[in-house]
């Protein structure tokens, strides 16, 4: 998901000056200068697991899909059945290409009968917009026999800032935030959204996240982002809230077994290989990539597994995985788990060594480390 980019094309979040004032260290992330940490990766990670963390994720892309055919269009353009989702709900879905490869993974919110909001990864913003626009015109595989859908695709990324509050204290933090009102905050279901207001301006609040904890994502006009961040921080500090960067976000999502585009997901990977076969609804009459999905990946194609090891040495992305003398796969993400206290990793391996309990070895800088295949996720909140 992270992509190198030149200084000329680097972008700043609407909250960039806030992060500078907090002393954040920055990293390039898909062309955006984003905070990677403020103090300590471990402290920020543990705050989310035990209290709450606040994240700036304004680099994510927000794309509105509106029109009489919006539901039918998204059924044809994406892997899931979005027409079955009620207004007020959210669904995880995928954009596929004709080969069944993953263009991007998304969260889709149904705003009304004829309106949806598609949230894409920063690195794939333009690829998703282009795919949606092409498919709206009745491109092959959409089931419209070449006819265009009655929809309007509107990239609203420049207008929306996105703030995440994650952790067991997240409800208490938002309830205490001055100037913020959220309809039915406590009763809002997971993968649902509700209306809210901050300083009299409407905002959208979703009970979604990328950490494995309870939490919320707040969609706010860019001009109000700084004030909302400040209000949440003031309310949250007595409850243990801390600002968190992308390093903590990465170890949190890894513990929760959540895939990252460019690591566990990509154009060369079909959903079933990444454990996402359930996301694809193959009994729809047509959608882009359907034929390839039904045919399945080539025999022997690698599959995603979880691996856990002992000690303190963690495998990282692209480290080799062995079964005896045989090279059987490659690590996609790995870290010393702050919550569990031992190394964990996700890796693509040969199907014949993918069963839980299988003993493998990781090549960690020239040293073989014993690892065991385990079911994902590594961590689930109680």
Long-range contacts (C-beta under 8 A, 24 or more apart in sequence): 1-29, 1-30, 1-121, 1-122, 1-123, 1-124, 1-260, 1-261, 1-262, 1-263, 2-27, 2-28, 2-29, 2-30, 2-123, 2-262, 3-28, 3-30, 3-31, 3-123, 3-262, 4-28, 5-30, 5-31, 11-59, 13-56, 13-58, 13-59, 13-161, 14-58, 14-161, 14-222, 14-223, 14-225, 14-226, 15-56, 15-58, 15-161, 15-163, 15-225, 15-226, 15-229, 17-226, 18-56, 18-226, 18-229, 18-230, 19-56, 19-243, 22-243, 24-243, 24-245, 25-245, 27-246, 29-59, 29-122, 29-246, 30-59, 30-121, 30-122, 30-123, 31-122, 31-123, 32-59, 32-122, 34-59, 34-245, 34-246, 35-243, 35-245, 35-246, 36-245, 36-246, 36-247, 37-245, 37-246, 37-247, 37-248, 38-242, 38-243, 38-244, 38-245, 39-242, 41-245, 41-247, 41-248, 41-251, 41-338, 42-338, 43-242, 44-242, 44-243, 44-244, 44-245, 44-247, 44-248, 45-244, 45-248, 45-251, 45-252, 45-338, 45-339, 46-338, 46-339, 47-167, 47-240, 47-241, 47-242, 47-244, 48-166, 48-167, 48-211, 48-213, 48-244, 48-248, 48-252, 49-167, 49-213, 49-252, 49-338, 49-339, 50-167, 50-168, 50-240, 51-167, 51-168, 51-169, 51-239, 51-240, 51-241, 51-242, 52-165, 52-166, 52-167, 52-168, 52-169, 52-170, 52-173, 52-215, 52-236, 52-239, 52-240, 52-241, 52-242, 53-165, 53-166, 53-167, 53-211, 53-241, 53-242, 53-243, 53-244, 53-248, 54-163, 54-164, 54-165, 54-229, 54-232, 54-233, 54-236, 54-241, 54-242, 54-243, 54-244, 55-163, 55-164, 55-165, 55-166, 55-243, 55-244, 55-245, 55-249, 56-161, 56-162, 56-163, 56-229, 57-162, 57-163, 57-164, 57-217, 58-160, 58-161, 58-162, 58-163, 58-222, 58-225, 59-122, 60-119, 60-120, 60-121, 60-122, 60-157, 60-162, 61-119, 61-120, 61-121, 61-122, 61-124, 61-125, 61-128, 61-129, 61-155, 61-157, 62-117, 62-118, 62-119, 62-155, 62-156, 62-157, 62-159, 62-160, 62-162, 62-219, 63-117, 63-118, 63-119, 63-120, 63-125, 63-128, 63-129, 63-132, 63-153, 63-154, 63-155, 63-156, 63-157, 64-115, 64-116, 64-117, 64-118, 64-152, 64-153, 64-154, 64-156, 65-115, 65-116, 65-117, 65-118, 65-132, 65-151, 65-152, 65-153, 65-154, 66-114, 66-115, 66-116, 66-151, 66-152, 66-154, 67-114, 67-149, 67-150, 67-151, 67-152, 68-114, 68-150, 68-151, 69-149, 69-150, 69-151, 70-114, 70-115, 70-116, 70-151, 71-113, 71-114, 71-116, 72-149, 73-135, 73-136, 73-142, 73-149, 73-151, 74-108, 74-116, 74-118, 75-284, 75-287, 76-135, 76-141, 76-142, 76-143, 76-144, 76-149, 76-284, 76-286, 76-287, 76-288, 77-131, 77-132, 77-135, 77-136, 77-142, 77-287, 77-288, 78-106, 78-108, 78-287, 79-271, 79-279, 79-280, 79-281, 79-287, 79-289, 79-293, 80-108, 80-279, 80-280, 80-281, 81-281, 81-284, 82-108, 82-110, 82-116, 85-110, 86-110, 87-111, 87-112, 87-113, 88-192, 88-193, 88-194, 89-191, 89-192, 89-193, 90-191, 90-192, 90-193, 90-206, 90-208, 91-191, 92-191, 92-279, 93-279, 94-271, 94-276, 94-279, 94-280, 95-120, 95-124, 95-127, 95-128, 95-131, 95-132, 95-288, 96-271, 96-280, 96-287, 96-288, 96-289, 96-292, 96-293, 97-267, 97-288, 97-289, 98-140, 98-141, 98-288, 98-289, 98-291, 98-292, 99-267, 99-289, 99-292, 100-270, 100-271, 100-289, 100-292, 100-293, 100-295, 100-297, 101-266, 101-267, 101-268, 101-269, 101-270, 101-289, 102-261, 102-265, 102-266, 102-267, 102-269, 102-270, 102-271, 102-274, 103-127, 103-128, 103-131, 103-267, 104-128, 104-261, 104-265, 105-259, 105-261, 105-265, 105-276, 107-206, 107-208, 109-193, 109-204, 109-206, 117-204, 121-261, 123-261, 123-262, 124-261, 125-155, 125-157, 129-153, 129-155, 131-288, 135-288, 139-288, 140-288, 141-286, 141-287, 141-288, 141-289, 141-290, 142-286, 142-287, 142-288, 143-284, 143-285, 143-286, 143-287, 158-222, 159-221, 159-222, 160-219, 160-220, 160-221, 160-222, 161-219, 161-220, 161-221, 161-222, 161-224, 161-225, 162-217, 162-218, 162-219, 162-220, 163-217, 163-218, 163-220, 163-225, 163-228, 163-229, 163-232, 164-209, 164-210, 164-215, 164-216, 164-217, 164-218, 165-215, 165-216, 165-218, 165-232, 165-236, 165-241, 166-209, 166-210, 166-211, 166-213, 166-214, 166-215, 166-216, 166-244, 166-252, 167-211, 167-213, 167-214, 167-215, 167-240, 167-241, 168-213, 168-214, 168-381, 169-236, 169-239, 169-240, 169-241, 170-213, 170-214, 170-215, 170-216, 171-214, 172-239, 173-232, 173-235, 173-236, 173-239, 173-241, 174-205, 174-216, 174-232, 174-235, 176-235, 176-236, 176-239, 177-231, 177-232, 177-234, 177-235, 177-236, 178-231, 178-234, 178-235, 179-227, 179-231, 180-228, 180-231, 180-232, 188-216, 190-214, 198-224, 198-227, 198-228, 198-231, 199-224, 199-227, 199-228, 203-228, 210-249, 210-252, 210-253, 210-256, 210-258, 211-249, 211-252, 211-253, 211-256, 212-252, 212-253, 212-255, 212-256, 212-257, 212-258, 212-377, 212-379, 212-380, 212-381, 213-252, 213-381, 214-381, 250-333, 250-335, 251-335, 251-337, 251-338, 254-333, 254-334, 254-335, 254-337, 254-344, 254-346, 254-378, 255-337, 255-338, 255-339, 255-340, 255-344, 255-377, 255-378, 255-379, 256-377, 256-378, 256-379, 256-380, 257-306, 257-346, 257-376, 257-377, 257-378, 257-379, 258-377, 259-304, 259-346, 260-332, 260-333, 263-317, 263-332, 263-333, 263-346, 264-304, 264-332, 264-333, 264-346, 269-348, 270-296, 270-297, 270-301, 272-296, 272-297, 272-303, 273-297, 273-301, 273-302, 273-303, 273-304, 273-348, 274-303, 274-304, 275-303, 275-304, 275-376, 300-350, 300-351, 301-351, 302-329, 302-348, 302-349, 302-350, 302-351, 303-348, 303-349, 303-351, 303-354, 304-332, 304-346, 304-347, 304-348, 304-376, 305-346, 305-347, 305-348, 305-349, 305-354, 305-373, 305-374, 305-376, 306-344, 306-345, 306-346, 306-373, 306-374, 306-375, 306-376, 306-377, 306-378, 307-331, 307-334, 307-344, 307-345, 307-346, 307-347, 307-360, 307-362, 307-371, 307-372, 307-373, 307-374, 308-340, 308-342, 308-343, 308-344, 308-345, 308-371, 308-372, 308-374, 308-378, 309-342, 309-343, 309-344, 309-345, 309-362, 309-369, 309-370, 309-371, 309-372, 310-342, 310-343, 310-370, 311-342, 311-343, 311-369, 312-336, 312-343, 313-343, 313-364, 313-367, 313-369, 314-343, 314-344, 314-345, 314-364, 315-343, 315-345, 315-347, 315-362, 315-363, 315-364, 315-369, 315-371, 319-345, 319-362, 319-363, 319-364, 320-362, 320-363, 321-347, 321-349, 321-360, 321-361, 321-362, 321-363, 321-371, 322-360, 322-361, 322-362, 322-363, 322-368, 323-350, 323-353, 323-358, 323-360, 323-361, 328-353, 328-360, 329-353, 329-360, 331-362, 334-362, 337-378, 337-379, 339-379, 340-378, 340-379, 343-369, 343-371, 344-378, 345-371, 346-376, 349-373
